[in-house]
């Protein structure tokens, strides 16, 4: 097991030419490879710089880079416009689409006893280690898993083996891992590199991925003093040390600990990145530990036009809504449709404030009836954008017409918590 590159700090700013040079240096250390598969994230991780790194890998390997498989998970396939925006001039013919319902192979199972132990007795089911068939059967001598380590609601810190086992996983693996995280409690998971969901994936990696030549290329991205995105670190390796080094830096860069709770937060969802509440609810996940009891969260969501990226999940969200953990758990027990789609159930738990603070969505396309039908409050986007102009606000505390608000321009880039609520 090897760590090929580990560089960065909370003040580092790696320019594009530096990223390219560092990646090439690490790839030189791998030796000659003849069949390479790249597995970057999709457009929902556009800020990761994975698009640039994938392009550099194509430049390095040329025709030896034989396929690119975006780790879609349950997300929609990328359009040609999205591919060009994220990956530049990399030929579209190289890209493959992962279908989480049909394109997977099960490599083995993590036993139910292990899940029961990790969940503290809350769950007892086996977890199938599933990956896209291209990874399992493609005969590649290098699988280059590219992505960003950042706080995450399901697995504590995103990336590492999640990019493979969830990003290219199947229906049951995604369902059961998401539900494990939701039932265990996201506030006990977010910002933690070690947690029950990660332990399950680590078990699967050790047992079932050991013969697949995976190398992880992981960035840490934050904002500099001018508010611009900066690559703070780059970590390349084939084992957990690479991930833990990136996670340690991400906590420094992406986790903002506040001395007092937020009474009113306004979160902006960039329209190219956030088109559904499935993704847009990062506004809820990432701020929930910072919001005061009886606080208010306003979500400016110009691109949001649906609830789920998958039609079946969209229908479940519309049917059951974001009603909180007790209502969702009861529905899972009583309703076969939700009980057989546990990732949807987990999402419903993640998207609820559990009645602790209010959530007001201001969508670009969904109607007031649709928004209120799933349990959110509704406000007109144009009216709220005129009052809280995301082009004028700065990240952090702002005063608008004498009112104090806390503004976040992209919830996917961090995690916010009130010091008195977060338990280390």
Beta strands, then each sheet from edge to edge (+ up, - down):
strand 1: 3-8
strand 2: 36-39
strand 3: 65-69
strand 4: 95-96
strand 5: 104-110
strand 6: 127-132
strand 7: 142-148
strand 8: 151-152
strand 9: 156-157
strand 10: 214-223
strand 11: 229-237
strand 12: 255-258
strand 13: 262-268
strand 14: 291-301
strand 15: 358-363
strand 16: 377-378
strand 17: 396-400
strand 18: 403-408
strand 19: 415-418
sheet 1: 1+ 11- 10+ 7+ 2+ 3+ 4+
sheet 2: 5+ 6-
sheet 3: 8+ 9-
sheet 4: 12+ 19+
sheet 5: 16+ 15+ 14+ 13+ 18+ 17-
end
